Amino acid sequence: MASSQSYEVTVVGGGLGGLTAALALRQRGLRVTVLEQAAELGEVGAGIQTAPNASRVLMGLGLRRQMEAIHTEPLDQVRRRWKDGGIVGLTSLGRRVKEQFNAPYWHYHRADLHRILLEACGDPDGPGPVVDVHTASKVVELDRTDPARPVAVTDDGRRHAGDALIGADGIRSRTRDLMGLPDTLEFSGEMAFRALIPGDLIAADPATRWLMDRFQSTIWYGPDRHLVHYVIRGGEYLNVVACVPCTDEVAEKWSVSATAQDLVEAFPGWDDRVPAMLSKAKEDVSAFALHHRRRDPVWMDGRVALLGDACHAMLPYQAQGASQAMEDAAVLAEELGAVTAAGVEGALRRYVDRRAKHAGMVQDASLRNKTFYHLPDGPEQRARDEKLRNFDGESDLSYDWLWSGTPLNDPDLGAFSYQFAR
């Protein structure tokens, strides 16, 4: 329950994690200000998935109808061999996930998911005070002269004071730096290509039309690289994420634009369906270096705390980055919503206690999957493929544990709250 005394929370960062936190805090009756450094709010053109642990959080915030309007549902998870495309493992998603975890596994365009969160934050008819969102607001200083009222100072000199300040400002978090926390960022040696391939091009070619026959989430495994693809917007795009060894240029620049030819050339010798698919990418291909944070349990100092990639950035090899940030948001709102302003520091401590170990385990598993996914052909690879055939998870974490999520205190998020049509 929200406390009788509403107070103020400043959230630095208006991405998926920051907006989920803002909405969850708003619904607890807190007054939230979001500071986003970009001139316009939005998300990059790419796909994203919410596993049941995140879908459950978003539906608990009243977004089920909006999610149903923008989602695409994969019916299976398919795992393929790089050289011949042979199926190693096939796991049912769709109805099975909803029945087992009481929440769906859905795919979206990132911009669509971001938009419904932003609209809910600003909906005048929603519960709690409307979230105050400021763009072009880069935080350059934290003034903690009054420990009870941390102040975020933006580059234009504006001062935003609150009873709590949450840094949800991503993998290169400025809030984290201003807190004086250690630099835990590590380079993986790998990079990821991202592309949205027009679905009509995929459907028009007999060599790739099969990708539209049944919506699936597919992972291809090969030596030193892997490839993920799934459909978003009901077939408008095939979303592709291709992880390969990093080039010197991308390592130096973090992110560069790329071409369909770069994508094709990154998978030499692979099953011919792979270049047939990748060659259809258009001009919006990008490549970015993959960094992650070392596991670190220190997420707070006084009334300032971190959320999402700012404290537990992970490699994308469990597809859980955004989902873990959404779990952070739900737990943070439970703790801050249960206290008055005087109890903020204890609430933040409990938030970290409930989330740091859990998210850290997902960080570690995502890192270990880097090796697990990229084994050269041989005995280890065959043992991995056998594990994937008897499918309940990947290198370390069972899906039962991962998709059940951090236990929440809210009984309305318990079993049988989101009954889906059988």
N, C-alpha and C positions, 0 to 999 in steps of 0.2 A: 504494500500500500504506500502511496505517496504520503510524505509527512505533511503535517498541518501547516508548516512554515515553508513556503516556496523559497528557493534561493537560486543563485545564478551560477551557471556553468559555461565556461568558454571552451569550445572545441576548435582546435587548430587543424584544419584540413577538411575539405568538403568532398572527399572521395566516398567510396561505398562504405568503408568502415566508419568514417566520421559522420556521415548522414544517418547510418543505422543507429549510431550512438545518440545523435541529436534527437531522432524520432523517439527512441526508447526512453530517453530522459524527459522529453516533452510529455510523453504519456504518463510519466510519474509526477507530473505537475511542476517540473523544474523549468526555469527560464534559461533558454539556451541561445548562445550566440556562436555562429560558425564563421571562422575566418579562413578564407580560401585565397591562396596567392594568385591563382590564375585569373585573368580578366573575365573569363566566362566559365560558368560551371558546365561540366560535361565529362564524358569519358571517351577514351580512344576507341576507334573502330575495331572491335575484337569481340570474340565470344567469351562467355563466362558460364560456369556451372554452379548451381547451388546444390550441394549434397543435402541429404535429409537433415543433418544437424543445423544447416543454415536456413533451409526452407522452413523448418519448424519455428525458428526465431522470427523470420519475416512474416509468416502467417500469424504468429502471436501478436504482431504489431498491426494486424488488421489488413494485411496487403494481399490476402488470397485472391480476391477478385482481380486486382491489378496484375498479379503474377500470372494468373490464368490467361489474361489477354495478351501477354507478350512471350509466353514460354513455348519451347519446343521440347517434347518428351522423347528421350532416347529409350527404345524398348529393350536394348541389350547393350552390354559392354563386350566388345570383341577384341581379342588379342591375336595379332598376326605375326608371322615370321617375315623377316625382311626380304629374303631372297626369292621365295616362291609365293608369298602371301598366304601360306597355309595357316589355318586357324588353330592357335594353340589353346585358347580358352574362350568360352562364351558364357557370360553371366547374364541372367535376366535382370533387367531394371524395371522400368514401367510399373505395372500393377504390383509386382512382388515387393518392391521397395516401399510402396505406400502401405501395403498390408503389414509388412514386418516392422517398419520404422514410423508409421503413422505420419509420414511426410514424404514429399516426392523428391526425385532426382531430376532436375530440369535444367535446360540450357536456355541462354538468352543472348541478345546483343547487349554488351556492357552499357551502352548509352541508354537502352530501354530500362534496364534495371535501375540505373542511376536516376533516371527521370521520375520513376514512380516513387522513389524514396524522397527526392526533392519536393515533389508535389505534395506528398503526405506531410512533410515538415512544414510546408507553408499553407496547408489547407485550413482556412478559417473555421471550418465546421468540425475539425478534428479535436480529440481530447487534449487538454493542456494548452499552455501558452504557445502561440505560433513561434516557430524558430526564426531568429533574426540572422539572415545569411548575408555576409559581406564578401564580395569578390574583390580582386585586385588588392588584397590585404595580406601582404607578406610579413610575417612576424620576424622581427630582427632583434628583439630584446625581451627578456623576462625581468620584470621589476618585482622583487619579492621583499621590498622594504617592510611592508606589512605582511607577515607570513600568512595571515588569515585571509588576505585578499590578493592573490597573485595577479599581476597585470601583464597582459600581452601587448607589447608596443609594436605597431606596424611601421613599415618603411616610410609612410607619409606622416608619422608622428602621432597618430591616434593611439589612445590608451584604452584598452578593454579590460576592466577589472571584473573579477568573479570570485565566488567562494571556492571554486575548483577549476583547474585548467587541465584539459586533456589533449595531449599531442597525438593526433591521428594523421600525421603529415608524412607518412610513407617511409620508404626504405632509406632515403637520405633526410631523415627527420631533423629539422632545425630545432624543434623543441628539445629533442634528445641532446643535441649539442649544447644548447643553452642551459640545460640542467647539469652539464658537466659530467655526463655519464661516459664510460669508456667506449671507444670506437670498436664495435664488435663486427663490423662489416667485413665479409670475406668474398673474394672472387672465386667462382666455381671452375673457371677455365672453359666454360661453355657459353654458348649464346643460343637464343631462340629466334627463329623466324616466325613472324605472325602474318597471316594473310586471310582476307575474306574473299573467297572465290565465288563469283556469281552462280547461283544455283541453276539458272537456265542454261549456262554453258555446260555444266556437269550433266544435266538431263538430256541435252541435245546430242551428246557423243555416246555411241554404243559402248565405247571402252570404259566410260565412267558412269553411265546411266544407273548402274546397280547401286550406286551410293544413295540414290533417292528411293529405292524400292522399299526400304524399311529403315526408319531413322535409328541410327546406332551411334554409340560412342566407341571409336576405334583407336587402338594403340598398336603401332607396328614397332617391333623390337629388332635392333641390329647392332653390330659392333660399333661402339663409340657414338651412337646416335639413335634417336627414336622419333616417331612421328605420331601426332594425335590429330584426329579430325572428327568433327560432328556438325550437324546441320543446325542453323538458327533461323529465327523468323519464319518457321514453317516451310523452309526450303528456299528462301530468298538467297541465302549464302551458305557455303560450306566453310566453316571456320577451321583454319589449319594452324597448328603450333608444331614447329619442327626444331628439335633440340640437337645441336651439333657442336663440335669443337669450335671455340671462339677464334676469330681472326684478330690479328694485331690491331687493325683499324677499329673494330667494334670494341675491343677491350679498352682502347684509348678513349673513344668518343662516347661509350655507353650505349648509344643508339644511332643507327644509320638507316637510310632508306635502301631498299634492295629491289631486285627484279625477280620475275618468274624464272628466268634463266639461272639466277643465283640459287634459287630453291631447288631446281632440277639438278644442278651440278653438285649440290650438297649430298645427293643420295645416289652415287654411282653404283651400278651393279644391282640395284634393287629391282624387285618385281616391276614389270613394265606398266602395271596399273598406277604406280606411284608417279612417274614422270607424266603419264597421261593426265593425272589429276592436277599436279603442281604446275604444269605448263599453262594452265588456264587462269592462273592468278593475274590480276591486273596491276595498276600502278600503286596500289596501297600496300605493298609488301614492306615490312620493316624487319630489322634485325637488332636485337638488344642483348647486351651482356647480362649474364645471370649471376647476381650476387645474392648472398644470404647473410643472416646474422648468426654468430655463435650464440648458443643457448646461454641466456643470462637472466637470472631471477629478479634483477633490480629494475623495476618498472616505475618506481615512484620516488618522490622526495617531497615530504610535506603534503601540500595540497595540489601538487602537479604530478600527473601520471601519464603513461603512454598506452597506446592501443594499436593493434594491428601490426603492420610492417615496421613501425617505429620501434617496436620492442621484440618482435619475433618473425622478422622477414624470413621466408623459407623459399626453397627452390620449388618449381611448379610440379614436382614429381609425385604429389598426392592430390593435386588439384584442390588444395585446401586453403590457399592464402586468404581469399576474401571470406570464405566460410569461417575460418578461425577469428577473423576480425569481427564478424557478426556475432559470434559467440561472446567475444570480449564485450561487445556493446550490450548484449542482454544481461550479462552478469554485472557489468558496471552500473547499469540502470537499476537493477535489483538492489544493489548495495547503497548507491547514492539516494535512491528513492525511499529508503527505509529510515533515513536520519534527517535531523535538522542541520543547519549550517555548522553548528558546533561539532557535529560528528563526522565531518567530511573526511578527516585524515584516517580515522579508523575504518570508514567505509572503503576508502581506496586500498588500505592494507588488506582488507578481506577480499576485495576484487582481485588483487595480485595473488593472494594465497589460493584462490579458487581457480585461477587461470594460468599461472606461469608454468606449472609443471605439465599441465595438459597440453598447452600450446607447444611447450618445449619438446614433448614426446613426438608431436607431429612434425616439428622442425627436424628432429633427428631422423625420423623415418623418411622424410622427403629427401634428406641428404643421402641416406643409405640407398635409396632408390636410384640415385644417380649411377651408382655402380651396378646395382641389380638390373636396371633397364639396359645397360650398355655392354653386357658381357660378350666377349668374342665367342664364336661358335666352338663348342667343345663340351666337356663333362659338366662344368658349372652351368653353362647355358641350358643343357638338357635337364639338369636338376631344377633349375628355375622354371622352365616350361612345365615340368611335371607339377610343381607347386601351383602354377597358374591354372592348370587343368582342374585341380581340386580346389576351386576358388573360394577363399573367404577373406582374402586381403592380399597385400603385397609383401614387402620384405619383412616387416615387423608388426604392423598394427592390423588387427582384424577390422573388417568393415563394421562388424557388430559394435565394437568399441568406438570407432571413429564416427560413425553415423548416428550413434545414440547421443553424442555430444556431452558437454559439461552438464551435469544435473542442475536444473534450475529450481528455484524455490517456489515458483508460481505453479499452483496445482492445475491451472487451466492449460498449461503446456504439457500435462501428463498424457497418458494413453487415451485413445479414442476421442480426442478433441477435434480432429480434422477428418472425419469419416469421408472417404472417397467412394464414389460409386463403384460397386463391384462389377 
